[in-house]
């Protein structure tokens, strides 16, 4: 039997630079455990085909099952892709996974033509599901899915436990994807390759890059953040396993920069130290970047990371107002943020920081606190996101309770890129005022930063 995995397009305004590791892991596990299944991938995001080319490729497929994964931010695209497959292959099975399936399964089953949803981590679930489909077993025996019963009514099976031993997973099936496209298009420090003073960072120009996932889940519970589809329980790969993957990527694809796409790479300090020890000892010749957290970062850790090749640490600062940070349950202080940023600037030359405008409780005073925070640290963020409620987050629950999402699917259809425009307004400002406030923040901080560096 044959499975065709479809990787939908995301951030179509940008070059495809993030390898779909979820589908890569899925293909690897299925290949190991389901030898009777042929696996093919049509990477729409990497190839960026025309509509006509897309439909021809799907129509010509002889797959028995079509699998689609993706973020909830591209629900509109995923729904259209499902409808296209259904129109061209009315009798074939369509499975969907990722955060879109996990966060809004009721909408997916009600508003799309999908047959089965994989909830949460997909490797074990999909492997068992394909085995059940191949041998005609009752789908009720497969934990972690939604499916339609004989009457067409959606039904959820028992939840599936998270994968505790991430080292037990094989490396992603890179060979099924157009790797040169992903390696050549810059990510992380290769994409954001400027120091805080605007100069080009060394060792980041024209380097082949690739993203790696070293952990799953997150022990924190910020009101705006969603990570259920990776498993709510935090788990991490051993330092040895991570380094082995980096070595393989370097050997097979000449990758020179690795960008870790974990929610927070540094949570397990012991494992990070071990990783740095191995990278330094082996002299891997690979630079890397990751996300940090200001309440965890220390100067000793930054020094070790730099010695091991780290050139990029990104922080989700969100706000320079303690009032806002407390309301979103960030569990950090403004002073911790200042300390972490200064230490990162001291040792790496820059710190990549992101902010969110329009969080609940935002006022002119909290906006000014954020602006002054950035000025004090010589930060000039070009992008400040608008607060956006994503399904299965506390912020989403707040929006629903306030009646700000009268039509759930309409909200999903209009989500689009992360925080690019006001989708739901949690403030007392009008949408136009909030938009102007955010634009003024970017403009003021850009001018301030330019003035500082001209002196």
TAHU-V39403 format. One record per residue. N is the residue number from 1. RES is the residue in one small letter. SS is DSSP state (@ for helix, = for strand, . for the rest). OMEGA is omega in whole degrees, -180 to 180 (999 if undefined). Layout:
n->N res->RES ss->SS omega->OMEGA
n->N res->RES ss->SS omega->OMEGA
This chain:
n->1 res->x ss->. omega->-174
n->2 res->x ss->= omega->176
n->3 res->x ss->= omega->174
n->4 res->x ss->= omega->178
n->5 res->x ss->= omega->-180
n->6 res->x ss->= omega->177
n->7 res->x ss->= omega->-175
n->8 res->x ss->. omega->180
n->9 res->x ss->. omega->176
n->10 res->x ss->. omega->-177
n->11 res->x ss->. omega->-176
n->12 res->x ss->. omega->176
n->13 res->x ss->. omega->-176
n->14 res->x ss->. omega->173
n->15 res->x ss->. omega->178
n->16 res->x ss->. omega->-175
n->17 res->x ss->. omega->179
n->18 res->x ss->. omega->178
n->19 res->x ss->. omega->-178
n->20 res->x ss->. omega->-173
n->21 res->x ss->@ omega->179
n->22 res->x ss->@ omega->178
n->23 res->x ss->@ omega->179
n->24 res->x ss->@ omega->176
n->25 res->x ss->@ omega->-180
n->26 res->x ss->@ omega->-180
n->27 res->x ss->@ omega->-179
n->28 res->x ss->@ omega->-179
n->29 res->x ss->@ omega->179
n->30 res->x ss->@ omega->179
n->31 res->x ss->@ omega->179
n->32 res->x ss->@ omega->-169
n->33 res->x ss->@ omega->-177
n->34 res->x ss->. omega->-174
n->35 res->x ss->. omega->180
n->36 res->x ss->. omega->-179
n->37 res->x ss->. omega->170
n->38 res->x ss->= omega->-178
n->39 res->x ss->= omega->174
n->40 res->x ss->= omega->178
n->41 res->x ss->= omega->169
n->42 res->x ss->= omega->-174
n->43 res->x ss->= omega->-177
n->44 res->x ss->@ omega->-178
n->45 res->x ss->@ omega->-179
n->46 res->x ss->@ omega->-173
n->47 res->x ss->@ omega->180
n->48 res->x ss->. omega->-179
n->49 res->x ss->. omega->172
n->50 res->x ss->. omega->179
n->51 res->x ss->@ omega->-179
n->52 res->x ss->@ omega->178
n->53 res->x ss->@ omega->179
n->54 res->x ss->@ omega->-177
n->55 res->x ss->@ omega->177
n->56 res->x ss->@ omega->-179
n->57 res->x ss->@ omega->180
n->58 res->x ss->@ omega->-179
n->59 res->x ss->@ omega->-177
n->60 res->x ss->@ omega->-177
n->61 res->x ss->. omega->176
n->62 res->x ss->. omega->-179
n->63 res->x ss->. omega->174
n->64 res->x ss->. omega->-179
n->65 res->x ss->= omega->176
n->66 res->x ss->= omega->179
n->67 res->x ss->= omega->-178
n->68 res->x ss->= omega->176
n->69 res->x ss->= omega->178
n->70 res->x ss->. omega->178
n->71 res->x ss->. omega->-180
n->72 res->x ss->@ omega->179
n->73 res->x ss->@ omega->177
n->74 res->x ss->@ omega->177
n->75 res->x ss->@ omega->-179
n->76 res->x ss->@ omega->-179
n->77 res->x ss->@ omega->-180
n->78 res->x ss->@ omega->178
n->79 res->x ss->@ omega->180
n->80 res->x ss->@ omega->-180
n->81 res->x ss->@ omega->177
n->82 res->x ss->@ omega->-179
n->83 res->x ss->@ omega->179
n->84 res->x ss->@ omega->178
n->85 res->x ss->@ omega->-179
n->86 res->x ss->@ omega->-180
n->87 res->x ss->@ omega->-177
n->88 res->x ss->@ omega->180
n->89 res->x ss->. omega->-173
n->90 res->x ss->. omega->-176
n->91 res->x ss->. omega->-177
n->92 res->x ss->. omega->-178
n->93 res->x ss->= omega->179
n->94 res->x ss->= omega->179
n->95 res->x ss->= omega->177
n->96 res->x ss->= omega->179
n->97 res->x ss->= omega->-180
n->98 res->x ss->@ omega->-176
n->99 res->x ss->@ omega->179
n->100 res->x ss->@ omega->180
n->101 res->x ss->@ omega->-173
n->102 res->x ss->@ omega->-174
n->103 res->x ss->@ omega->-180
n->104 res->x ss->. omega->-177
n->105 res->x ss->@ omega->-180
n->106 res->x ss->@ omega->178
n->107 res->x ss->@ omega->-180
n->108 res->x ss->@ omega->-178
n->109 res->x ss->@ omega->-176
n->110 res->x ss->@ omega->-169
n->111 res->x ss->@ omega->179
n->112 res->x ss->. omega->-179
n->113 res->x ss->. omega->180
n->114 res->x ss->. omega->179
n->115 res->x ss->. omega->-173
n->116 res->x ss->= omega->175
n->117 res->x ss->= omega->172
n->118 res->x ss->= omega->-175
n->119 res->x ss->. omega->-180
n->120 res->x ss->. omega->179
n->121 res->x ss->. omega->-170
n->122 res->x ss->. omega->-170
n->123 res->x ss->@ omega->-178
n->124 res->x ss->@ omega->-178
n->125 res->x ss->@ omega->-177
n->126 res->x ss->@ omega->179
n->127 res->x ss->@ omega->179
n->128 res->x ss->@ omega->-179
n->129 res->x ss->@ omega->180
n->130 res->x ss->@ omega->177
n->131 res->x ss->@ omega->179
n->132 res->x ss->@ omega->179
n->133 res->x ss->@ omega->-178
n->134 res->x ss->@ omega->-176
n->135 res->x ss->@ omega->174
n->136 res->x ss->. omega->180
n->137 res->x ss->. omega->179
n->138 res->x ss->. omega->-179
n->139 res->x ss->@ omega->178
n->140 res->x ss->@ omega->-179
n->141 res->x ss->@ omega->-177
n->142 res->x ss->. omega->178
n->143 res->x ss->. omega->172
n->144 res->x ss->. omega->179
n->145 res->x ss->= omega->164
n->146 res->x ss->= omega->177
n->147 res->x ss->= omega->180
n->148 res->x ss->= omega->179
n->149 res->x ss->. omega->-175
n->150 res->x ss->. omega->-180
n->151 res->x ss->. omega->-179
n->152 res->x ss->. omega->-179
n->153 res->x ss->. omega->179
n->154 res->x ss->= omega->-180
n->155 res->x ss->= omega->179
n->156 res->x ss->= omega->176
n->157 res->x ss->. omega->-180
n->158 res->x ss->. omega->178
n->159 res->x ss->. omega->178
n->160 res->x ss->. omega->178
n->161 res->x ss->. omega->178
n->162 res->x ss->. omega->177
n->163 res->x ss->. omega->-175
n->164 res->x ss->. omega->-178
n->165 res->x ss->. omega->-178
n->166 res->x ss->@ omega->177
n->167 res->x ss->@ omega->-180
n->168 res->x ss->@ omega->180
n->169 res->x ss->. omega->175
n->170 res->x ss->. omega->175
n->171 res->x ss->. omega->180
n->172 res->x ss->. omega->177
n->173 res->x ss->. omega->-180
n->174 res->x ss->@ omega->-173
n->175 res->x ss->@ omega->-179
n->176 res->x ss->@ omega->-175
n->177 res->x ss->. omega->177
n->178 res->x ss->. omega->-170
n->179 res->x ss->@ omega->-179
n->180 res->x ss->@ omega->179
n->181 res->x ss->@ omega->-179
n->182 res->x ss->@ omega->-178
n->183 res->x ss->@ omega->-176
n->184 res->x ss->@ omega->-180
n->185 res->x ss->. omega->-169
n->186 res->x ss->. omega->178
n->187 res->x ss->. omega->174
n->188 res->x ss->@ omega->-177
n->189 res->x ss->@ omega->178
n->190 res->x ss->@ omega->179
n->191 res->x ss->. omega->179
n->192 res->x ss->. omega->-166
n->193 res->x ss->. omega->179
n->194 res->x ss->= omega->173
n->195 res->x ss->. omega->180
n->196 res->x ss->. omega->180
n->197 res->x ss->. omega->176
n->198 res->x ss->. omega->180
n->199 res->x ss->. omega->-178
n->200 res->x ss->= omega->179
n->201 res->x ss->. omega->179
n->202 res->x ss->. omega->174
n->203 res->x ss->. omega->179
n->204 res->x ss->. omega->-180
n->205 res->x ss->. omega->173
n->206 res->x ss->. omega->179
n->207 res->x ss->. omega->177
n->208 res->x ss->. omega->-172
n->209 res->x ss->= omega->179
n->210 res->x ss->= omega->177
n->211 res->x ss->= omega->-180
n->212 res->x ss->= omega->178
n->213 res->x ss->. omega->-176
n->214 res->x ss->. omega->179
n->215 res->x ss->= omega->177
n->216 res->x ss->= omega->179
n->217 res->x ss->. omega->180
n->218 res->x ss->. omega->-179
n->219 res->x ss->. omega->-179
n->220 res->x ss->. omega->-174
n->221 res->x ss->. omega->178
n->222 res->x ss->. omega->-172
n->223 res->x ss->. omega->-174
n->224 res->x ss->. omega->-168
n->225 res->x ss->. omega->179
n->226 res->x ss->. omega->176
n->227 res->x ss->. omega->-178
n->228 res->x ss->@ omega->-175
n->229 res->x ss->@ omega->173
n->230 res->x ss->@ omega->-179
n->231 res->x ss->. omega->-176
n->232 res->x ss->. omega->-179
n->233 res->x ss->. omega->-179
n->234 res->x ss->. omega->176
n->235 res->x ss->= omega->-176
n->236 res->x ss->= omega->174
n->237 res->x ss->. omega->178
n->238 res->x ss->. omega->178
n->239 res->x ss->@ omega->-180
n->240 res->x ss->@ omega->-179
n->241 res->x ss->@ omega->-180
n->242 res->x ss->@ omega->-180
n->243 res->x ss->@ omega->178
n->244 res->x ss->@ omega->178
n->245 res->x ss->@ omega->179
n->246 res->x ss->@ omega->179
n->247 res->x ss->@ omega->179
n->248 res->x ss->@ omega->179
n->249 res->x ss->@ omega->179
n->250 res->x ss->@ omega->-178
n->251 res->x ss->@ omega->-173
n->252 res->x ss->@ omega->-172
n->253 res->x ss->@ omega->179
n->254 res->x ss->. omega->179
n->255 res->x ss->. omega->-176
n->256 res->x ss->. omega->178
n->257 res->x ss->= omega->179
n->258 res->x ss->= omega->176
n->259 res->x ss->= omega->179
n->260 res->x ss->= omega->-175
n->261 res->x ss->. omega->175
n->262 res->x ss->. omega->171
n->263 res->x ss->. omega->178
n->264 res->x ss->. omega->-174
n->265 res->x ss->. omega->-167
n->266 res->x ss->. omega->-173
n->267 res->x ss->. omega->179
n->268 res->x ss->. omega->-174
n->269 res->x ss->@ omega->-179
n->270 res->x ss->@ omega->-180
n->271 res->x ss->@ omega->178
n->272 res->x ss->@ omega->178
n->273 res->x ss->@ omega->179
n->274 res->x ss->@ omega->177
n->275 res->x ss->@ omega->-180
n->276 res->x ss->@ omega->178
n->277 res->x ss->@ omega->-178
n->278 res->x ss->@ omega->-179
n->279 res->x ss->@ omega->-180
n->280 res->x ss->@ omega->-179
n->281 res->x ss->@ omega->-177
n->282 res->x ss->@ omega->180
n->283 res->x ss->. omega->-170
n->284 res->x ss->. omega->-179
n->285 res->x ss->. omega->-180
n->286 res->x ss->. omega->173
n->287 res->x ss->= omega->-176
n->288 res->x ss->= omega->178
n->289 res->x ss->= omega->-175
n->290 res->x ss->= omega->172
n->291 res->x ss->= omega->177
n->292 res->x ss->. omega->174
n->293 res->x ss->. omega->-167
n->294 res->x ss->. omega->-179
n->295 res->x ss->. omega->179
n->296 res->x ss->. omega->-172
n->297 res->x ss->. omega->176
n->298 res->x ss->. omega->179
n->299 res->x ss->@ omega->178
n->300 res->x ss->@ omega->-179
n->301 res->x ss->@ omega->179
n->302 res->x ss->@ omega->179
n->303 res->x ss->@ omega->178
n->304 res->x ss->@ omega->-179
n->305 res->x ss->@ omega->179
n->306 res->x ss->@ omega->179
n->307 res->x ss->@ omega->-178
n->308 res->x ss->. omega->175
n->309 res->x ss->. omega->-179
n->310 res->x ss->= omega->178
n->311 res->x ss->= omega->-174
n->312 res->x ss->= omega->169
n->313 res->x ss->= omega->180
n->314 res->x ss->= omega->180
n->315 res->x ss->= omega->170
n->316 res->x ss->= omega->-177
n->317 res->x ss->= omega->177
n->318 res->x ss->= omega->-176
n->319 res->x ss->. omega->174
n->320 res->x ss->. omega->-180
n->321 res->x ss->. omega->178
n->322 res->x ss->@ omega->178
n->323 res->x ss->@ omega->-180
n->324 res->x ss->@ omega->-180
n->325 res->x ss->@ omega->179
n->326 res->x ss->@ omega->-178
n->327 res->x ss->@ omega->-179
n->328 res->x ss->. omega->177
n->329 res->x ss->. omega->-179
n->330 res->x ss->. omega->179
n->331 res->x ss->. omega->173
n->332 res->x ss->. omega->175
n->333 res->x ss->. omega->177
n->334 res->x ss->@ omega->-179
n->335 res->x ss->@ omega->176
n->336 res->x ss->@ omega->179
n->337 res->x ss->@ omega->180
n->338 res->x ss->@ omega->-179
n->339 res->x ss->@ omega->-179
n->340 res->x ss->@ omega->-180
n->341 res->x ss->@ omega->-180
n->342 res->x ss->@ omega->179
n->343 res->x ss->@ omega->180
n->344 res->x ss->@ omega->176
n->345 res->x ss->@ omega->-179
n->346 res->x ss->@ omega->-173
n->347 res->x ss->@ omega->-180
n->348 res->x ss->@ omega->-180
n->349 res->x ss->. omega->-180
n->350 res->x ss->. omega->174
n->351 res->x ss->. omega->-180
n->352 res->x ss->= omega->-174
n->353 res->x ss->= omega->177
n->354 res->x ss->= omega->-177
n->355 res->x ss->= omega->179
n->356 res->x ss->= omega->176
n->357 res->x ss->= omega->174
n->358 res->x ss->. omega->175
n->359 res->x ss->. omega->179
n->360 res->x ss->. omega->-179
n->361 res->x ss->. omega->-179
n->362 res->x ss->. omega->177
n->363 res->x ss->. omega->176
n->364 res->x ss->@ omega->-179
n->365 res->x ss->@ omega->-179
n->366 res->x ss->@ omega->175
n->367 res->x ss->@ omega->-180
n->368 res->x ss->@ omega->178
n->369 res->x ss->@ omega->179
n->370 res->x ss->@ omega->179
n->371 res->x ss->@ omega->-179
n->372 res->x ss->@ omega->175
n->373 res->x ss->@ omega->-178
n->374 res->x ss->@ omega->179
n->375 res->x ss->@ omega->-180
n->376 res->x ss->@ omega->-176
n->377 res->x ss->. omega->-180
n->378 res->x ss->. omega->178
n->379 res->x ss->. omega->177
n->380 res->x ss->. omega->-178
n->381 res->x ss->. omega->179
n->382 res->x ss->. omega->-179
n->383 res->x ss->. omega->171
n->384 res->x ss->= omega->-176
n->385 res->x ss->= omega->169
n->386 res->x ss->= omega->175
n->387 res->x ss->. omega->-177
n->388 res->x ss->. omega->180
n->389 res->x ss->. omega->176
n->390 res->x ss->. omega->-179
n->391 res->x ss->. omega->180
n->392 res->x ss->. omega->172
n->393 res->x ss->. omega->177
n->394 res->x ss->@ omega->180
n->395 res->x ss->@ omega->178
n->396 res->x ss->@ omega->178
n->397 res->x ss->@ omega->178
n->398 res->x ss->@ omega->180
n->399 res->x ss->@ omega->179
n->400 res->x ss->@ omega->-180
n->401 res->x ss->@ omega->180
n->402 res->x ss->. omega->-180
n->403 res->x ss->. omega->-178
n->404 res->x ss->. omega->176
n->405 res->x ss->. omega->-177
n->406 res->x ss->. omega->180
n->407 res->x ss->. omega->-173
n->408 res->x ss->@ omega->-179
n->409 res->x ss->@ omega->178
n->410 res->x ss->@ omega->177
n->411 res->x ss->@ omega->-179
n->412 res->x ss->@ omega->-180
n->413 res->x ss->@ omega->-176
n->414 res->x ss->. omega->-176
n->415 res->x ss->. omega->179
n->416 res->x ss->. omega->-176
n->417 res->x ss->. omega->-175
n->418 res->x ss->. omega->171
n->419 res->x ss->. omega->-176
n->420 res->x ss->. omega->178
n->421 res->x ss->. omega->-179
n->422 res->x ss->. omega->177
n->423 res->x ss->. omega->176
n->424 res->x ss->. omega->-176
n->425 res->x ss->. omega->-179
n->426 res->x ss->. omega->-175
n->427 res->x ss->. omega->174
n->428 res->x ss->. omega->175
n->429 res->x ss->. omega->170
n->430 res->x ss->. omega->178
n->431 res->x ss->@ omega->-179
n->432 res->x ss->@ omega->178
n->433 res->x ss->@ omega->-179
n->434 res->x ss->@ omega->177
n->435 res->x ss->@ omega->-180
n->436 res->x ss->@ omega->179
n->437 res->x ss->@ omega->-180
n->438 res->x ss->@ omega->179
n->439 res->x ss->@ omega->178
n->440 res->x ss->@ omega->178
n->441 res->x ss->@ omega->-180
n->442 res->x ss->@ omega->-179
n->443 res->x ss->@ omega->-178
n->444 res->x ss->@ omega->-178
n->445 res->x ss->@ omega->176
n->446 res->x ss->@ omega->179
n->447 res->x ss->@ omega->179
n->448 res->x ss->@ omega->-178
n->449 res->x ss->@ omega->179
n->450 res->x ss->@ omega->-179
n->451 res->x ss->@ omega->-179
n->452 res->x ss->@ omega->-174
n->453 res->x ss->@ omega->174
n->454 res->x ss->@ omega->-179
n->455 res->x ss->. omega->999
